Amino acid sequence: MTDVGPGTHAHYVVVGDGPLAFRLTRALSTRYRGTVSVILPDRTTRYAQEMASLDKVVLVEADRVDEKVLTAAGADRASAAALVDQDDGGNVACALLLREAWPALHVVVRIFDESLGRHLQRDRCTVLSASAFAAPEIVAAALRRLVRLPVQHRRLVAVTDEETSLPTRMVLFATDEDGTVTALPNDEELAGLTPKVLLADAAEHDVLPELKADLEPDEDEVDPHRRRRVGEYLRTLAITSGWNLLLAAGVLLVVVLLGAMTMQLATGSSFFGALYEAVLPALAGSDPDHDANPVVKATQVVLTIVSVAVIPWVTGVVVDGVVRTQRLLDAGSPLHAMSEHVVVVGLGDLGTRIVRSLDRRGVPVVAVDIDESARGIAVARARDVPVVIGDARRAATLRAAYVDTAQAIVVVTSGGATTIGIGFAARSIPRPEDAPPLRTVLRVYDKDLSRRIRREIPDSVGLSSSFLAAPWFAASMIGQEVKATIPYRDRVLVLAEIVIMEGSRLARMHPDDVDLDGEEEDAEGVVRSRLLAIRTKQQASGGGGRMIEPSEGWYLHADDTLVVIATTAGLRRLRDLATAPQLPVRTA
């Protein structure tokens, strides 16, 4: 993986337009101080203009990305290239072109198709998915669950201040009286702030959500199509057939019982014998018995005549019910009232992952989309997840998804106005008096808009997939291993592993020097970081390679790996400290 130290003015190529391309370009040009060439089809779009306003960023407009365009963007001298368009096919084609023209170039590819991504991923080609990073965070926000952090030999989780059962390790976010967010406050600052998000130790029995969704296995490898249970099918059949089936079955039962009682009185036989004699002419049509009692003969005639009318009626009701049942099951609509479920609106890339994640956890979920051909519809139906087709801004659609009894609604539609409209529409649906407030999670790009929505919609959260995924893409391009992100309102912390290089300033320093408490500030914000653990260098003769606490008195050495939580500015500062200085080039 390419690893260019800060201050070397590394060059990067970004192919694509949109919020992820903008956030990634901004991170590379400011936080990592590189030059960036962005290839996109139209320089007049909103995000293209925002990228053009950044320093050290050049836009290359091209309808088709070929080797000539890539060369003009500086791919021949770039440290890494990122392909972040929303077209999987175009990204793959461009990745293959880069691999052929510049085999040593590290390429980061945004992709949704897991199977395609696994074939493409190899040395010097990293395949990532923006929705894979965003989906777990959105699911955790909807369920008010803990966010697990991947620190070896630890069970660390990010929790809110409402959690009191877990031992607190440190404060990650706090707010002051006017709601201003402070990331990683130190002890002095915390005295005047309210803790909001904490780092805690989880016990072995605590059930934690998944950290993130990497490139997933094929559907048939992880969750084969589940056969519908007999009880569910019969319940659906009863719902679709309704009173018709009950009435037809009731009439037939009464006729058979009356016939059996008549035969019993006429012949003096047992009731079960008489029932046997009654069922045969009623259902199968028995052969006439010339020696039978006249009353028995009359009863058999009546049963046969009545069955001629009743049996086709029952058969028609059953056949109609079976056909309607199969249609309902195939359509995937909710078949009965639901409660304590999660409604997911928008079944694109991100919505599909959210539905999968919720379903795997056993959380009841209803999927909603206005387009029946959306890519997530087939996934939802294959998992027997109820699907509602309709405009979620309409109350009728939301009621069909039982929003009034849901625990949360997650809106991940593509249009900002549509997303906000659905959020307000969901809030307007009356809820039972004893029901808790509806948790509302909205996909919102603009952080100021997200803050205003929180004021208008109680118990709401605004998150952006590009906001959550950009740190991963940027870190992958520069060779920095980001393990997780921790979002809170309009801020994000990253958990990363940083390797100390030989000759760097961090070598032989004390672990306390890794804790940066905001004395510096740059264009990316306040410089903050906290050291969680140290993975010691693996010795060739054996030993080392173990995770230790920062408080154990271990000084830092070259090739040690630091596990830190930091702001993006703090992470850049630590990378500066962990990187060996560049030696000046001697001239003759």
Secondary structure as UniProt FT lines:
FT   TURN            6..7
FT   STRAND          11..15
FT   HELIX           19..26
FT   HELIX           27..31
FT   STRAND          35..40
FT   TURN            43..44
FT   HELIX           46..52
FT   TURN            55..56
FT   STRAND          57..61
FT   HELIX           67..72
FT   TURN            73..74
FT   HELIX           75..77
FT   STRAND          80..83
FT   HELIX           88..101
FT   TURN            103..104
FT   STRAND          106..110
FT   HELIX           114..120
FT   TURN            123..124
FT   STRAND          125..128
FT   HELIX           130..143
FT   STRAND          147..149
FT   TURN            152..153
FT   STRAND          156..160
FT   TURN            161..162
FT   STRAND          168..175
FT   TURN            177..178
FT   STRAND          181..183
FT   HELIX           187..190
FT   TURN            191..192
FT   STRAND          194..201
FT   TURN            204..205
FT   HELIX           219..222
FT   HELIX           230..267
FT   HELIX           271..279
FT   HELIX           280..284
FT   TURN            290..291
FT   HELIX           294..331
FT   STRAND          342..345
FT   HELIX           349..360
FT   TURN            361..362
FT   STRAND          365..369
FT   TURN            372..373
FT   HELIX           375..382
FT   TURN            383..384
FT   STRAND          387..389
FT   TURN            392..393
FT   HELIX           395..400
FT   TURN            401..402
FT   HELIX           403..405
FT   STRAND          408..411
FT   HELIX           416..428
FT   TURN            433..434
FT   STRAND          439..443
FT   HELIX           447..456
FT   TURN            458..459
FT   STRAND          460..463
FT   HELIX           465..478
FT   STRAND          481..488
FT   TURN            489..490
FT   STRAND          491..499
FT   TURN            502..503
FT   TURN            507..508
FT   HELIX           511..514
FT   STRAND          516..522
FT   TURN            523..524
FT   STRAND          525..535
FT   TURN            540..541
FT   STRAND          547..548
FT   HELIX           550..552
FT   TURN            558..559
FT   STRAND          561..566
FT   HELIX           568..578
//
